[in-house]
């Protein structure tokens, strides 16, 4: 019976650890593109961060430079807090990012028309509402008559490669 309780305790502990999202803070030192940046943590570890639940225009895609500029203006040189959702195959932390104490970088990018809500990986109703509003107001990339979602842009580029 004691062994059974011990096993249940270990299983419960393991499940609770799996559901705990890691939170890190640090200073943003470089912007790769609108949804990716590098951050230096307090212990001088350089981490790559990719924003969760959104997708900004790819390089050479319309509004890519504007999205990168928006992200740089918002966070470069600042302290941010990231809530890590997971790591990806490129060793980036897929994260939700807070800056200026209360602002969500994902929300601000979508709200200003510099990112799509990445519905393939997210069912966040707030992000969808912000995207719908940005579309209606023709903010950022929604000024374009036919904006191409980044995942289709990437797929087209793959097809063109020999």
C-alpha positions as CSV (number, residue, x, y, z in Angstrom):
1,X,0.0,0.0,0.0
2,X,2.8,2.4,0.9
3,X,4.5,1.6,-2.5
4,X,1.2,2.4,-4.2
5,X,1.0,5.8,-2.5
6,X,4.6,6.5,-3.4
7,X,4.1,5.7,-7.0
8,X,0.9,7.9,-7.1
9,X,2.9,10.8,-5.5
10,X,5.7,10.5,-8.1
11,X,3.1,10.4,-11.0
12,X,1.2,13.4,-9.6
13,X,4.5,15.3,-9.1
14,X,5.6,14.5,-12.7
15,X,2.3,15.6,-14.2
16,X,2.3,18.9,-12.2
17,X,5.9,19.6,-13.4
18,X,4.9,19.0,-17.0
19,X,2.1,21.5,-16.8
20,X,4.4,24.2,-15.3
21,X,5.6,26.7,-17.9
22,X,9.1,28.1,-17.4
23,X,9.3,31.8,-17.1
24,X,12.6,33.7,-17.8
25,X,13.5,37.3,-17.8
26,X,16.3,39.1,-19.7
27,X,17.4,41.9,-21.9
28,X,16.6,41.8,-25.6
29,X,19.9,42.1,-27.5
30,X,18.9,41.4,-31.1
31,X,15.9,41.1,-33.4
32,X,16.0,38.4,-36.1
33,X,12.6,39.2,-37.6
34,X,9.1,40.3,-36.4
35,X,8.5,37.2,-34.4
36,X,12.0,36.1,-33.4
37,X,14.7,37.7,-31.2
38,X,17.7,37.0,-28.9
39,X,17.6,37.6,-25.2
40,X,20.4,37.7,-22.6
41,X,19.3,36.2,-19.3
42,X,20.7,37.4,-15.9
43,X,23.2,34.5,-15.9
44,X,24.5,35.7,-19.3
45,X,22.9,32.9,-21.3
46,X,21.9,33.9,-24.8
47,X,18.5,32.4,-25.7
48,X,16.6,32.5,-29.0
49,X,12.9,33.3,-28.6
50,X,10.1,32.7,-31.2
51,X,6.7,34.2,-30.4
52,X,3.9,31.7,-29.7
53,X,0.6,31.7,-31.6
54,X,1.4,34.3,-34.2
55,X,3.3,34.5,-37.5
56,X,4.9,37.7,-38.9
57,X,5.6,38.2,-42.6
58,X,8.7,36.4,-43.9
59,X,11.8,38.2,-45.1
60,X,11.2,39.7,-48.6
61,X,7.5,39.5,-47.9
62,X,5.5,42.8,-47.8
63,X,5.5,44.3,-44.3
64,X,8.3,42.1,-43.0
65,X,10.6,45.1,-42.4
66,X,7.8,47.0,-40.7
67,X,7.1,44.0,-38.4
68,X,10.8,43.7,-37.5
69,X,10.9,47.5,-36.9
70,X,7.8,47.3,-34.6
71,X,9.4,44.5,-32.6
72,X,12.7,46.3,-32.3
73,X,11.0,49.6,-31.2
74,X,9.0,47.7,-28.6
75,X,11.6,45.5,-27.0
76,X,15.2,46.0,-28.1
77,X,17.4,46.9,-25.1
78,X,14.6,46.3,-22.7
79,X,13.9,43.7,-20.0
80,X,11.2,41.3,-21.0
81,X,9.6,38.3,-19.4
82,X,9.0,35.2,-21.5
83,X,6.7,32.3,-20.6
84,X,8.1,29.3,-22.4
85,X,5.5,27.1,-24.0
86,X,8.0,24.7,-25.6
87,X,11.3,24.5,-27.5
88,X,11.4,23.9,-31.3
89,X,13.7,22.0,-33.6
90,X,15.8,25.2,-34.0
91,X,16.4,25.4,-30.2
92,X,14.2,28.4,-29.9
93,X,11.9,29.0,-26.9
94,X,8.4,29.3,-28.3
95,X,7.1,31.8,-25.8
96,X,4.6,34.5,-24.8
97,X,6.4,37.7,-24.2
98,X,5.6,40.6,-21.8
99,X,7.3,44.0,-21.9
100,X,6.7,47.4,-20.3
101,X,5.3,45.4,-17.4
102,X,1.9,44.6,-18.9
103,X,2.0,44.5,-22.7
104,X,1.9,41.3,-24.7
105,X,4.2,41.4,-27.7
106,X,2.0,38.9,-29.6
107,X,-1.1,41.0,-29.0
108,X,0.5,44.2,-30.0
109,X,1.9,42.8,-33.2
110,X,-1.5,41.4,-34.2
111,X,-3.4,44.5,-33.1
112,X,-1.2,46.7,-35.2
113,X,-1.4,44.5,-38.3
114,X,2.1,43.1,-38.3
115,X,1.2,39.5,-37.6
116,X,-1.4,36.8,-38.2
117,X,-3.0,34.8,-35.5
118,X,-1.4,31.4,-36.2
119,X,-4.7,29.4,-36.0
120,X,-3.0,26.1,-36.8
121,X,-1.3,26.2,-33.4
122,X,-3.6,28.5,-31.4
123,X,-7.2,28.9,-30.6
124,X,-6.6,32.1,-28.6
125,X,-9.9,34.1,-29.1
126,X,-8.2,37.4,-28.0
127,X,-5.6,37.1,-30.8
128,X,-8.4,36.3,-33.3
129,X,-10.4,39.3,-32.2
130,X,-7.4,41.5,-32.5
131,X,-6.7,40.2,-36.0
132,X,-10.3,40.8,-37.0
133,X,-10.2,44.4,-35.7
134,X,-6.9,45.1,-37.5
135,X,-8.3,43.7,-40.7
136,X,-11.4,45.9,-40.4
137,X,-9.3,49.0,-39.7
138,X,-6.8,48.1,-42.5
139,X,-3.8,48.4,-40.1
140,X,-0.4,47.3,-41.2
141,X,-0.4,44.4,-43.7
142,X,-4.1,44.6,-44.0
143,X,-3.6,47.6,-46.2
144,X,-2.6,45.1,-48.9
145,X,-5.5,43.9,-51.0
146,X,-4.3,40.3,-50.9
147,X,-1.8,39.6,-48.1
148,X,-0.3,36.2,-48.2
149,X,0.0,34.3,-44.9
150,X,3.6,33.4,-44.1
151,X,3.0,29.7,-44.0
152,X,1.8,29.8,-47.6
153,X,4.7,32.1,-48.6
154,X,7.1,29.5,-47.1
155,X,5.3,26.6,-48.9
156,X,5.6,28.4,-52.3
157,X,9.3,29.0,-51.7
158,X,9.9,25.3,-51.0
159,X,8.1,24.3,-54.2
160,X,10.3,26.6,-56.2
161,X,13.5,25.0,-54.9
162,X,14.9,22.3,-57.1
